Structures are given as C-alpha cells and as structure tokens.
Amino acid sequence: MTINPDLKYSKSHEWVKMDGDVAVIGISDFAQDALGDLVFVNLPQVGDEVTAGEAFGDVESVKAVSDLMSPVSGTVCAINEELLDAPESLNNDPYGAWIIKVENITGTEELLDAAAYEAHCAAEA
Amino acid sequence: MKLIFEKSVPGRRCAILPACDVEKVELPAELKRDAAPLLPEMSETDVSRHYTELNQHVHGVNCGFYPLGSCTMKYNPRIDEEMAALPGFTGIHPLAPQAAVEGCEEVIATARKYLCEITGMADMTFQPAAGAHGEFTGVLLIKQYHDSRNDTKRTKIIVPDSAHGTNPATAAMCGYQVVNIPSAPDGCVDLEALKSVLGDDTAGLMLTNPNTVGIFDENILEITRLVHEAGGLCYYDGANLNAVMGVVRPGDMGFDCVHLNLHKTFATPHGGGGPGAGAVGCKSFLAPFLPHSALMEEPGHIQVRGFRGNFLVVVRALAYLLTLGREGVPEAAQNAVLNANYLMHRIKGTFAPAFDRICMHEFVLDLSEYKKATGVSALDVAKSLIDYGMHPPTMYFPLIVHEALMLEPTETESKETLDWAADVFRALYELGYKDPAFMHAAPHNAQIGRPDEVKAARTPIVRYTKA
C-alpha cells in the first residue's frame, strides 16, 4: 500500500490536495484496495454544495456500493468526467485520478497527514 | 454448453399455429422492423433438452446444501406445493363473484389471522409482491400516518449501517432522507448514536432483529421506546423472522409495522425470480392506511398491486402454518438457531466467527486474519466450496465485517449434512496454508470457472450477435 506524503487524508480514506483555494479530492490506495475493482462512479454536478463528513457521490465495486465522503464543505467546481467511462483509473492510479474539485471552502473535517494516516490504516487493517 | 442461438437451424420450428381466422392487417411501414429479429429456430425436443441441461447446471436446495446467509434457503415441503396446485386455487379469476371465491377468501383471512398472531400485529395486507415492495408499503404507512396528523416536519428515517441495502433504498423511494447510524462493535444498535440523531424530524426507524450479523439486539425495547418518545414509528424488516417466528413477536418488541417475506420464511421456493409475497402487518392505529384493492371504493386508499397480490404464495404459507401448527412453528425457528450454532461451533478453531457468542439463525465468519496469513480470500474459499457441491455462503456482506462469509444453514438440514459441511470448511482452511494457488484458481470441477465479474460489469454484452 502506498501513501502519498504530499496529501492530507480523511479517516474515511479520501485524500485532499489544496491547489490555491481549491480542494482536489480523491480516494487513497488503501481505499481502492479495500473496495476492490471499481466498475461504476456516481459523481455530483458542478455547482452542487458538499458538506464535510457527508456523502458527495458513490463508487460501485464488484463487492458493494460505497459512499464517497467529502472531507470539506464547499461548492463543486469540477468533476473528473473521465472516471465515468474509466472507473478503473481509481484502482490503477488512486493519487492521480482525482474525483472532484471544491471551491468556496467553508469548513474542513479533521484531516490527517501522511504519517497519522498510515497509523490510522494500520489500526483499521 | 452451447448457447441456444448456436443451436439454431434456419427454418426449424416447434409450434404449429392454427390457421388465422381473423382478417389480416398490415402494419404501417414506419412501424415495421427493418430486418427479422434474431430468434433461435429449434425443435421442441431440442428446446426441452436445452433448458433441462441448464437446469442440471444450477444448484438449488433440492440439489444440496445451500447456506446462503440472509436468504433462508430452506427446503420447502412438497405438500405446500400440492395445496397451491389445487384447481380451486389456480382456476379462479380476480373478478369472479364473491360467492365463487369464498374458499379463497377464507384462505386469506385465516393466513392473516395466524400471521398477525405470529407478528403481534392487528391487520395485514398481502398485496406487496416481495420483500422490498413490502418495505416500501410499510414505510408508506408510516408516511401516511404522519401526514394524517399534519406532522410534516418528520423527514428522516434512521437505518443502522448493518441493514440490508433495501432499507435505505426504501426510505429514499418514499421521499425520506436516510440517516445512517453506526453499529456498536457487537453489530447491535449503538444507543448513544441512536439518541444523537433522534428528534422531531424523525419519521421512523427501520430495523431487523435478529440483525444482519445474526445477533438478537437485547436493547430492542429501549430502542423502540426511544424512537416512540421522539414521535417516530418503528418498522420491522421481517427478513430474519425465521430465527424467532413463534418465539418472540415484533409487535411485543415495540414495532408498529412489519413485512414478512412469505416466499422465504413460509415455504415458497425463492431465489429464482418469484413470484413472492411481502405481506405487511401493522398495529391497529395504522390499519386504516393499509392498501386495498381498487374494488373497495374508499377515498384516499393506496394500492400497491392488483387485487390480492400473489395469492398462491399465501396458500403455501397457510399450508405450511397448518402442517407445522402451534408447536411446529417455534420448533422450526429453534432448530434454525440450533443448526447455525452447531455449524459455527464445528467450524470454530479454523475460520473465526466475527462475533464469538451464541448466534441466532446465521453467523458471520471473518477471514481477514486468514487472508493476511495465507493470501486466500473469502472469495477463494467460496469458489472452492463449489467443487464440493456446496452453494457458497453470502460473501462480503454485511459490510461492517471485512472478508465476510455469512452462513445460514436453516432448520431443514440434518446433523450429517452440517458435520459434512464443517469438515469441508476445516479441510479448506488447511488447504489455504498448503496450496493457496489451488484455491485462487477454484472452482476446478464446475461448468464455469471464474467469470470475469469486472469485465462483465464494465463492458456487459447483453445481446447475442451472430459470429
């Protein structure tokens, strides 16, 4: 399992990268491995409001459907439409395949740095 | 085996249609197809053999052990089929005059009486066609109740994270916001989590008891009391009634309405696409909201299906209840619980139970440690079981247990079958340490090895095209 040292992580296994005022959100390698092969991604629309700690979309694997939890509150300013046709990108390149970008951020969940996230994963595995 | 399309021979027929005795009408050109549909052309003999061959490749309860957790794949007595095949039941028409169907009315009334007694409810409808349809009907009762009191601020239904997926789907379909609450470590409702989400926006709670991991929630009276104090109603998902029927009643646990999977708990073969029956029972204060047939011209009634629903499923349920009787119904539940505990105990020491305590009618194995040690996953074990002629247990459910295998042996299996099944599980446990590669490649003796589920989901081919 790899953990990208430059990212912040939520306890529900999403990663966040701040790009100026915009939060780029994806799922961690631990998350994609636990979910298994992904076959479908359900994304919000640009302009939707997301709330920290609440679902902003879901992913479907051959095992189950799982919610994607937003680490931040704000407005969706971009979605990665390529994932709709190629959900396997989340398995192949979890830290490259971003899911949504959020602007006008009004709140953030308690986020972990790479070391704290590694400990969190070890406790959960 | 070949696809039916591959067996097709141009021009071959099996139906001899009588001469057409009505005037021929030509369709307008724009409604006509451009080309003839691609349909298999076969003789009746070959069609019959094709489907019989498919049948021989299927594993049903009549073929062998089928411990598919949360599905109650028990053997259904033949006598129930015989009763449902009586011409007096099969030859009726829903619009027949009342005097011609009094026997059928009596079947419905008697089944209602017994099932209301088993669930502790006052009234019941047999309209819903299956479990999720029953859930939908039950939650609509809750909605109508709040609406009738102009209590429109109740917009949320609480569902524990261990619930069957149909529960949140039902609440959402009824227009409610779903509030998920985490389970306590033992899989039961976390009372503090429940308290923290209850309020004057609570419409109700949906719950199974015993819950999805096969544990009876001992706080059930406290749970239903808390929901009622907040002004919400309690919905009992009858999916797991097989464990407690005739022993404890959802009505006594504090539930206001329930659905029963008659096709699952009460003797209709299921898993093949139906028909089923998701009977919905309720306490008397909800009875005015029950769906009625359109024949009853009452204002404001709801109707969820035509007439009386799948009547023959009700006939089977009544035959089952009458043959088991007052002593037999709880005995079936007790044997279901006994069998599950026996099998769990016989497997213990190899694959670990997710919850090491007395279970109800089913139990969950947690293979996450085993997978770490051997690399063999729950999927590999499930696939390996196929080689022994056993239907795999439910896999990767409930989601709160990782690498889950969920076993529900049911009351209709003998001690010999359970001993054999336990020996198979124990042998596979050992095999995982010795030859994991063999298990990664299982099944070895089945018609179909491992279908590529990912490819099937990502790029499904649902239409036959000629090579």
Interface residues (C-beta under 8 A of the other chain):
Chain A: A34 D37 V39 F40 E60 V62 K63 A64 V65 S66 P87 E88
Chain B: G165 M395 Y396 F397 L399 H402 E453 V454 A457 R458
